[in-house]
């Protein structure tokens, strides 16, 4: 299926919304790169596992998919002679802990989700590896008790450091140094203890100058009396580093020996995140599992366009192998284009293994290709008119169409002489039907309605229109062609019936009587009043009227009506009813009137989820952890 189809049917927006439901970077990447299938068994398998995942979410919305941060980088280091660092080992321990939680989570899900719960069997517990990492690594570094030799070395270092500090304190308190010392403070330079000495007394003290103050008036000197201790500490620290490397090499070898099990565990956890992201999205749009076939049958019952949400008018239609071409007519803005895009998008979603917002009993065909010609394809760079660019697209559709193709055509033949456009549109529909394609086409040409009425395999359909309110109903009516309603609307609004009769004769080459009773001046006045009322409906409300502001919580996924983008609530509301919303990494203040709840935070994240992961940078989170342990003037967090 070509990129043009995905763009026109807006499937990339569906992917973005699913990605917003994923908890890990790896899960989001898998969603972005997923592709549709044309294999019936594979699609059925995908639909079964998503349906089971939805059932699991109904029982428990908090799925323990965590700990994948840094695992991909860890895998890339295997068998390259690279020693795994302590902080990476801590992350691996977190991941293995998450795997344990997932095994416990899936333990009681076998009865109603046998397929999804069985995936956890691929995750090995690796108790020996967990035990060794826990024994050797603590608080992100190699623990003293990781080996007897390391414990011995660190105890020696600790004793020497105590003696060193004690000797240094004796020096700064002694009468010998009292005159020369700038201040009674011991500091460190390059890991070695120094004493601040006034510059003019440099030659009075034996030792090495390791640093100078910014003004140059103070020298930081390491006295000879303590250099012996410092040299000893340096040698022991070198021994310590050698021993630490030995321990890390041992753990690295132990981990690499479990490489296959770890790769399988990581792959399984990523798949769980991918699967439950799809399930969360399907649950949010109230989707159901539908049947699939390879017999060119399309049966949709009360289907809704997933991007329109509650605004979508339910759609029901049936195409069979005997009647697999539908021509839809009706007035502009009546919903014809949305109808054929809904069929195309829902078919595409099913072939991606997604449940769809439709009624029970719906059945969709698996197509090798979905080809579309919808909208204005005018190309300025190639100097093509709207008609020319669409004909170029139609040529490609004719080349690629086969009996396993769904073709969606909007206003076929428009943009040129009506007579020639109608003839061309009819010929194209005939050729596509001969090739065995399933066709949904919209048109204004009355001749095409007549062609569909007479041609075997074609059906007429129309979009409903309410003449009382002069507005479309957006409901598809199968079995008869619709009218443009131009004459009925004009008569309703008060044009003289004789003028309408003359227009009908010119258009349809036949006489028809239009009754003056169809025009009701009283109703016209009522309609004019309604238009006036509507014009003032959007005016500001009086200042003393209380406005109810919807309450969103941090983490709620919301849709911004003005841009059709999706964001995550960060904070709010303020006195003006504005929320701070994070959209693609940027925090923007938006009024509550422009926000609609899409997926609540309770369905997206576990109760103990740390939202700092979403709203703050990794660097700021590190700084925050340091400040939580104690005040530090050198650390500044810029939000």
N, C-alpha and C positions, 0 to 999 in steps of 0.2 A: 504494500500500500504506500502510495507516494506521500511526500511531505505536504503537498497541497491539500490532500484530504484531511490530514490531521489539523492543519491550520484553519481550514474552513469550518470543520466540525468542532473546533475549539477543544480538542482532546488534551492539548498541552495544559489548559486550565484545570482539567480533571487531575492530571498528574501533579500539578502544583498543590492542589488541595489534599491529595493523598500524601504527598511529601510532608505537608504540615502536620500530619498525624504520626509520622515516624519519630522515634526517640533517639536514633543514632545517625551519625553521618553515613555509615555504611548502608543502613537501611534506606536512607534518602537517595543515595547513589544508585541502589538497585532499582528503586522506583523510576528514576529518571531514565535508566537504560532498559527497562522492560519492553518487550516487543509482543505483538499479537501472534496468535497461533491460528492455523487452519486445520489442525488435527483434532478431530472430535473427541477422542479419548483424553487427550491432554487438556482440552478446555473443560471437559466434564470433571476431570481431576482437580483442576484449579477452582472451579465453582464449588465443588464439594468441600475443599479445605477452607475456602473463605466463609462458606455457610457455617461450618463447624466453629471457625474462629469467632463469628458473630454470636453463636450460641454461648461460647465461653465468656465473651464480653458481657453478655446478659447476666451471667452468674457472678462474674468478678471483673471489674473494669481495670484493675491494677495488675498488669502483666509485668513480671520482673525481667524486663529486657534492659539490662544495664551493663556497665563494665567493659564495653567494647573499645573505649577510648585508648588509643595507642597499640591495640592488638595487631593492626595491619602492619605498622612499622616494626613491631616485634617479629612478625613472621618473615619480613624481608631481611632480617639480620641472621636468620638461621643458616648454619653451615658455611659461614663466611669468615670464621675466625674472630668474630666480634663478641666481646664479653658483654653480657646483659647487665645493665646498671641496676643498682638497688631500687631506684624509683620505678624502673620498668618491671622489676620483680613484684613491687607492691601493687602495680596496676594488674599484673597477671593474677595475683592473689585475689584482687577484687573481682576480676572476671570469673575465676573459678568459683568464687563465692556466689556470684550471680547464677552460674550454671547449677549450683546446688539448690538455690531458691527455685529455679525453673523446674528442676526435677520434682521438687516437693509440690510446686504449684500444679503440675500436670498429673500428679499421682491419682487424684479422684476425678479426672476428666475422661477416663476411658469409656465410660458408658455412653455419653452423648457426643463425644468428639474423638472417636477411636483413631482417625487418621492423623489429626493434628497432635494429639497427645503422644502418639507413637514416635514422633520425630525426636522426642527428648531421649529416647533410648540410644540415639547415636552419640550422646554426650557422656564421655567416660568421667567418672568421679575423680580419678587420679589422686587417691588419698595420700600415697607416699610423697608425691610431688608437693601437695599442699602442706604436708607435715614438715618437710625439709625447708621450704621457703619460709614458713611460719617460724621455724626454729632459728633460721639464720638471719632473717630480715625483720627489723622492727623500726617503726617510725621513719621509713624511707632510707635506712642505712643498715650496714652489716652489724648485727648485734655482737656484743662482747663475748657471748657464750656460743658463737657460731663454731669456734674451735678452742681447744685448750691453749694453743700457742698464742692465739689472738688475745685471749683473756689475760695471759701472762704479760704480753707486751704492753697492753693498755694499762695494766696495773702499774708497771714500771714507769710508763709515761706520766700517769697520775701522781705517783710519788715524787718524781723529779720535778714536775710542775709545781707541786706544793713547796718543795724545798727552794725552788727558784724564786717563787713569790715571797717566801719568808726571807730569803737572802736579800732580795731587792728592797723589801720593806725595811730591813735593818740598815741598808745603805742610805736610804733617804731620811731615816730618823737619826743617823749618826752625826756627831758634831763635825766630822771630817768633811761631809758633803753639804752641811747646812748652809754655808755661805754661797756655794756654787749653784745650788738648785734653784731653778726658776719657780717651781711649785711642787708641792709634795704629792705628786701623782705618778703612778707607774702606767705606762701605755705600751702598745705593741706596734712595731713596724716590721712588715714582711714576716709576721709570725714570731718575732723575737722581742723580748721585753727590753724596754729602753727607759732612761731617766732624762727628764728635760733639764739641760744645763745652760746657764747663761753663756752667751758667745764668748765673752771676754775671759772666761775661766776654762776655755777648751784645753789648754795645756796642763791644767791642774789635775785632770782626771785621766787615768789610763783606760783606754777603751776605743771602740770603733764607732764613728758617726754614721748612723743609718738613715737620718733624715734631718731636715731643717724646717723651721716654721716659715710661714709665708713672708713675714717681715724680716727674717734672717737673724733675729735677736736671740732665738732659742735653738739649741742643737740637741738632737735626740741621740744620746750616746748609750751604747751597750758596755757597761763597765767590765773590766777583766774578771772581777770577782764572780760574775754570774755567767760569763761566756762558756765556762766549762759545762754548767748545767744545760745551757741551751744547745751546745754541741751534742751532748748526750741525748737530749730529747729529739734532736734532728735525726740522729742515727736510729733511735727506736721508732720514730715515725716512718722512716724508710722501711724498716722491718715490718711495721704495721701495714703499710701499703702493699708490700709483697704478699703478706698473709691474706689480706682482703682480696687481692686478685686471685689467689689460689681458691678461696671460697667461692668467688663469683664464677670462676672457670668451672668449678665443680657443679654449681647450680646450673650454669649454661649447658653443660654436657647432659645433665639430668633432664633439662627441659627439651633439648634437641632430640633426646631419645624418645620423647613423647610427641614429636612433631605431628605425626599423622593424626593422633587423637585430638591434639589442640586445634589443628586446622579444621577438622570435622566439627568440633565444638563451636568454633568461631563461625563457621559457615552456617551451622544450625541456628545459632542465636541471631545472626543477621537475617536469616530467612524468617524467623519468628517475628522480628521487628517489621520486616517487609509485609508479612502476612497479616499481622494485627493492625498495621497502618491501613491496609486495604479494607480490613473488617470494620475499623472505626469509621472510615469514610462511608462505607456501604450502610452502616447502621445510622449514620447521621442523615443520609438522604432517604431513609426508610426503604431500602432496596430489598429485593427478594431474589431467590434463585429461580431461574426460568429454565424451561426445557430447550434443547437445541436439536436441530435436524440438518440434513443435507439434501432436502427435497424441495428447495426453493420456497418453503412455507414461511411466511411472516405473520404471526398473530400476536398483536399487542392489545392488552386489556388495561384500560385506565393508566396508561403510561404517562410519565411526566418528564420534561426536560430537566436533567439534574442541575443545570446552572441557573434555572429560573426558580427553583425551590417551591415555596407555597404559592407563588404567582402563576405557576404553570397550570394550564387547563388540561385535564386528563384526556388522553388520546387513545382511541380504540380503532384498530383497522385489521384487516385480514387479506393477505395475498396468498395464493396457492400456485401449484405448478401449472394448473390450467388457466388461471387468471393471475398473472404475475406482473401486470403493468397497470398503474393507477395514475390517472390524469386529474389533477386537482385545480379547480377554478374558484374564483371568488374575488371580492374587492381587495384593493390594496390595504396593507396593514391588517389583513384579516387573519393572519396566522399561517398562510400557506408555506412560507419558507421555514418557519419554526417547525412545522409538521414534518417536512421531509428531513430537516436537520436532526430532529429528535429520533427518527427511525435510524438514520445513519449513525448517530452518536451511540445510541443504545446497542446497536449491532456491534460496533467497534468495542464498546466496553465489555460485552460478553466475551469477545474473542481475546480480550486481555485478562479474562478470568475474574471479572467483576460482577457482582450482583447489580441489578438495575431497578430503578423506581417504577415498578409496574405491578399489575394485579396478578394473583395466582392464576395459572393456566396459560400464561403468555408463553410463546414459543418462537424462537428466532433461528434463522438459517445461518450456517457458517459459509461465508463467502471468501473466495480467494482474493478478491479485490473489491474495494469500495471506491468508485470514481464519482467525482462531483463537479458540477458546473453551476456555482452559486455566486451571485454578487457581481460587482463591477470589476473586471480584470484589466481595466485600461492601463497601458504601459506607455509612459512618457519617454523613457529611454529608448524603447524600440519603435517609437512613433506609430503605435497601433491604437485604433479607436476601440471603444468598448465592444462593438460588434466583432471587429477583426480579432481582438484578443480572445474573445469567447469562442470564435470559430476555430482558432488554433488549439484551444483546449478541447473542443469537441472532436477534432481530428485525432488527438491523442487518445481520447476516450473510445472512439471507434476502433482504433488499432488494438487497444488493450482489452476490450470487452470480450468475455466468453460466457458460457452458460453458468459459471460460478461467480458472476459479477453482479453487484448491486450498483445501479446507476441513479444518481440524484441530479435532476435538471431543474433549474429555477428560471421561469420566464424564457423558455427555449424559443429562439427566433426573434427575440425583441432587439431593438436598436437599429432596425433597418425598415425598408418599405413593408407595411403590414401584409400585403398580399404575398410578396416573395418570402417574407419571414415565416408566414404561416405554412407555405408550401415546403420550405426547407425543414421546418420543425417536424412536420408530418413525415417527411421522408427519413429523417434521422431516427424518429421513434420507430418506424417500420424496420429499419436496418438493425437497430439495437434489439428489437424483439426477435428478429430472425436469428440473431446470434445467441439467443437464449437468456439474455440478461433479465434480472428483476428490475423494474423501472418505477420510479416515483418522479413525476414531472408536474410542474405548475405552469399555468398559461392563462392568458386573457383571450386567446383566439377562440371564437365560437365554433369555427370550422374544426378545430382540433377536438372539441367536445363531441361534435358529430362523428368525427373519425373514430374516437374511442367508443362511441355508442355502437358503431357498426362493426368494428374490427374485433374478431375473436381474440380472447386473451387480455383485452383491455377493459378497464372499469373507469367510470366517471366518479368523481368525488367533489364536494364543494365545502367551503368554509361558511358556517352559519352567519346570518346577519339579522339583527333585530331592527325592523323598520319603525317600530314605535320609538325607540331611543336613538335610531340612526347610528348604531354602533355594532361592531362585529362581536360575535359570541366566542370566536376562536375554537369552535367545535367542528370537527370533521364529520361530514355527512356522506356516507358511501351510497352509490347507486344512481346519483343524478348530478348533472353538471350545474354549477352555480352561475348566477348572473353577476355582472359587474355592479348592479344595483344603481347605476348612474341615473336611469330614468325614474326609478322609484324614489330615490332621494330628492331629485329635482322636483318631482310632483309633490312630494311631502312638504318641501320647503316653499311651495306656492307658485311654481312656474305653470303657466296656463296649459291645460291638457292638450290643446290643439298643437302647441309647439312640441310637446312630447310625442304625440302621434306622428307628426312629420319626421321627427328624429328617428323614430322606430322604423318608418317606411324607408328612410334613406339607409339605415343600418342593415335591416333584415330583409329588405325587398318584399315586404308584406304589410297589409293593413291591420291595425289593431286599435281598438277603442280604449281610451283611458278615461275613467269616470272622474268628474269634478269632485265627487264625494270623497275621493281618496285624499283630497287636499282639505285639511281642517285648520282654518285660521286660528281657532282657539288653541289648538295644540301647538301651532307654530309659535304663538305668543308665549305659551308655557315653556317651549324649548328655548326661546330667546331669554326668558327670565332665568332659566337654569344655567345658560351660558354666562349670564352676568354674575350669578351667584358663584359659579365656579371660578370666575376671574378674580374674585376677592377672597377665595378660600385660603390662599397662601399668605395673606397679609398677617403682620405680627399680631399676636394676642395682646390684650390689655395688660398693663404692668402688674395689676393686682390679681391677675389670674394665676393660680398655682399650676406649674408645669411639672408633670410627673417624669422624672428622669429615670430611664431603665438602669438597673444596677448590674454592672458587669464586675467580675472578679478577675484578679491577676491570672493570666494564663488562658483566658477565654479567647477562642478563635472567632474573629468577627469579620464581616464583609463591609467594605466602605462603598456606599451606594454611588458616590460621585465618580469613582475611578474603577469600580468592579474589582478592586484589589482585596487581598486578604491580609489581615494583620493579627497581632497578639496584644491583648490588653496589658499594659505595664502598670498604670496607676490612674487614679481619678475616682469619681468626677470632682472638678472644682466648682466654685460657685456659679460659673456660667454653664455648667453641664458638659464641660469638655473633659475627654479622656486622653491620656498619653498612650498612643498605640505604636508598637514597633512593627514597621513594614520594611521587609528586606534589609534588616540590620539598622534601619534609621528610625529614631523615635520622633513621632509627629503628634501634635495636639489636634484632636478632631472632636467636633461637637457630637453629642449623643444622637442627634437626629439623623446623622449620616452613618450610624453604625447599626448593624443587625447581627444578632448572635448567630453564628454558624455552627460551631461545635463548642460546648462548654468545657472548661478546663477539667472538670471531674471525669470526663470521658477520654481525655487525652493523656492525663498524667496521673501517676500514683499520688496518694495523699501526702507522702513525705518528699515529693519531688523538689529539688533545689532549683528555683527559677533563675538564680544567678547564672546558671549555665546558659540560659537563653539571652538574658538581658545584659550581661556584663562580659567584658573581655577576659580571656584566660589570665592575662597579666594582672588585671584588677582583682580577680578572685584570689590569686596567689598573695597579693599585697594584703588583702582583707584577712586572709588566714594568719599572716604574720602579725597584723595589728590586733587580732583577737587574743593573741598571747601576751601582748604588752605594748606600751606606747613606744613609738619610734619616730623621731623628728625627721629622719631622712626619707621616710616613705610618704608619698602623696598619691592619693587615688583621685583621678580626674574622671568624673562621670559625664 
